[in-house]
Amino acid sequence: MRAVFLLLASMASASALAATYVFDPSHTYPMFEIDHLGYSTQRGQFDTVRGTLEYDPQQRTGSVQIVIDAASLDSGHDERDAILKGTGWFNVSQFPSITYVGRQFVFDGDRPVAIEGELTLLGVTQPLRLEINRVKCGLNLAARKLGCGADASGVFRRSQFGMRNGLPFVGDEVRLRIQAEAYQN
């Protein structure tokens, strides 16, 4: 039993965590929030996502690539989803993917606190910093794999991407939240 514990502990060391991870689509959810007419905050998520995380905690380096299937948008209401997938909003027929490429991690000591990157939406690419609210790397005993998980969030103006439908009544500011888990293969 002691040998198994030592093996597991060595696998979870920082050097073992330096690797490429693949996002687990069943535990990775990009979500958005936007003001609706000043009455409420409307929320939605994207159900289909793929991507990779390169992360080396010892070197304090990393990068992220997340590809979101825009047609997998789910706001909990089929009629609204059809409108949001249309040409005035996400225009999923012409722009089937939304991507986030994080090129540089920002650290506070040993802890990553943000990712500097770029969001591409409707064919327009703009800088977007995601604040990392929570992060954990190690051995997932249930999955029996080394992995990393995080909650990250950022704010952007949809008009900067050409999505101006409904302004000023529907908010311009969009809060993007991404809950993610990624595992070594």
C-alpha positions in Angstrom: 0.0 0.0 0.0 2.9 2.4 0.8 4.4 1.7 -2.6 1.1 2.7 -4.3 0.9 5.9 -2.3 4.5 6.8 -3.2 3.8 6.1 -6.9 0.7 8.3 -6.8 2.5 11.1 -5.0 5.3 11.1 -7.5 2.9 11.2 -10.4 1.2 14.3 -9.0 4.5 16.2 -8.5 4.9 19.4 -10.4 7.2 17.9 -13.0 4.7 15.2 -13.8 2.1 17.9 -14.3 4.1 19.6 -17.1 2.2 18.2 -20.1 -0.4 18.5 -22.7 -4.0 18.1 -21.5 -7.1 17.5 -23.6 -10.3 19.2 -22.4 -13.0 16.8 -21.2 -16.2 17.8 -23.0 -18.4 16.3 -20.3 -16.8 18.7 -17.7 -16.1 21.8 -19.8 -18.8 24.4 -20.2 -18.4 27.9 -21.6 -21.3 30.0 -20.3 -22.4 33.6 -20.9 -24.4 36.2 -19.1 -26.0 39.3 -20.6 -28.4 42.0 -19.4 -31.9 41.7 -20.9 -33.7 45.1 -21.0 -32.5 45.9 -17.5 -35.0 43.4 -16.1 -32.9 40.3 -15.8 -29.6 38.6 -16.5 -30.0 36.0 -19.3 -27.7 33.0 -19.3 -26.7 30.4 -21.8 -24.0 27.8 -22.4 -22.4 25.9 -25.2 -22.7 22.2 -24.9 -20.0 21.1 -27.3 -16.3 22.1 -26.9 -12.9 20.8 -27.6 -9.3 21.9 -27.0 -6.0 21.5 -25.3 -4.1 22.9 -22.4 -0.3 23.1 -22.3 0.8 23.7 -18.8 4.1 23.6 -16.9 3.7 24.8 -13.3 7.5 24.6 -12.6 8.3 26.9 -15.6 5.2 29.0 -15.0 4.2 28.7 -18.6 1.2 27.5 -20.5 -1.3 28.0 -23.3 -4.9 27.2 -24.0 -6.9 26.6 -27.1 -10.7 26.2 -26.8 -12.9 25.6 -29.8 -16.6 26.0 -29.1 -19.3 24.7 -31.4 -21.5 27.8 -31.8 -24.6 25.7 -32.8 -24.5 23.9 -29.4 -25.8 27.1 -27.8 -28.4 26.3 -25.1 -30.2 29.1 -23.2 -32.9 26.8 -21.9 -35.5 28.0 -24.4 -35.7 26.5 -27.9 -37.3 29.6 -29.6 -34.7 32.0 -28.1 -31.9 29.5 -29.1 -33.1 29.6 -32.7 -33.0 33.4 -32.7 -29.5 33.5 -31.1 -28.2 31.1 -33.7 -29.5 33.2 -36.5 -27.8 35.9 -38.6 -28.5 38.8 -36.2 -26.6 37.2 -33.3 -24.2 34.2 -33.5 -24.8 33.5 -37.2 -23.8 29.8 -36.7 -24.3 28.9 -40.3 -21.5 31.3 -41.4 -19.4 31.1 -38.2 -19.7 27.6 -36.8 -16.9 28.0 -34.2 -15.9 30.4 -31.5 -12.3 30.1 -30.3 -10.3 31.3 -27.4 -6.5 31.1 -27.6 -4.7 31.9 -24.4 -1.0 32.5 -25.1 0.3 33.5 -21.7 -0.5 32.6 -18.1 -0.1 35.2 -15.4 1.1 34.0 -12.1 1.0 35.3 -8.5 3.8 33.2 -6.9 3.1 29.6 -7.9 -0.6 30.1 -8.6 -1.9 31.0 -12.1 -4.3 33.9 -11.7 -5.1 34.9 -15.4 -4.6 34.0 -19.0 -3.9 36.6 -21.6 -5.4 35.6 -25.0 -7.7 36.3 -27.9 -11.3 35.5 -28.5 -12.5 35.0 -32.1 -16.3 35.5 -32.5 -18.1 36.2 -35.8 -14.7 36.1 -37.6 -13.4 39.0 -35.5 -10.5 38.5 -33.1 -10.1 40.7 -30.0 -7.8 40.4 -26.9 -9.5 38.9 -23.8 -8.0 38.3 -20.4 -9.6 35.5 -18.4 -9.2 35.7 -14.7 -8.6 32.3 -13.1 -10.9 32.0 -10.1 -10.0 28.5 -9.1 -7.4 26.0 -10.3 -6.4 22.5 -9.3 -4.0 20.0 -10.9 -3.2 16.5 -9.8 -4.3 12.9 -9.9 -8.1 12.5 -10.4 -8.6 9.2 -8.5 -12.0 8.6 -10.1 -10.6 9.0 -13.7 -7.2 7.5 -12.8 -5.6 10.3 -14.8 -3.5 13.4 -14.2 -5.5 16.5 -14.9 -6.1 20.1 -14.3 -9.4 21.9 -13.7 -10.2 25.6 -13.4 -13.0 28.2 -13.3 -12.1 31.3 -15.4 -14.1 34.3 -16.4 -13.8 37.5 -18.5 -15.8 40.3 -19.8 -16.1 41.7 -23.3 -18.3 43.9 -25.4 -20.2 42.0 -28.1 -20.3 45.1 -30.3 -16.5 44.9 -30.7 -17.2 41.6 -32.6 -19.9 43.1 -34.8 -22.8 41.7 -32.7 -24.9 44.9 -32.4 -28.4 43.4 -32.6 -30.7 44.7 -29.8 -28.4 47.5 -28.6 -28.8 49.4 -26.4 -31.7 47.4 -24.9 -29.9 44.1 -24.7 -26.6 44.6 -22.9 -23.3 45.1 -24.8 -21.2 43.7 -21.9 -21.0 39.9 -21.9 -19.6 37.9 -19.0 -17.9 34.7 -20.2 -17.4 31.9 -17.7 -15.6 28.7 -18.5 -15.6 25.8 -16.1 -13.1 23.2 -17.5 -11.3 20.0 -16.8 -8.5 18.6 -19.0 -6.6 15.3 -18.7 -3.5 13.8 -20.0 -4.1 11.1 -22.6 
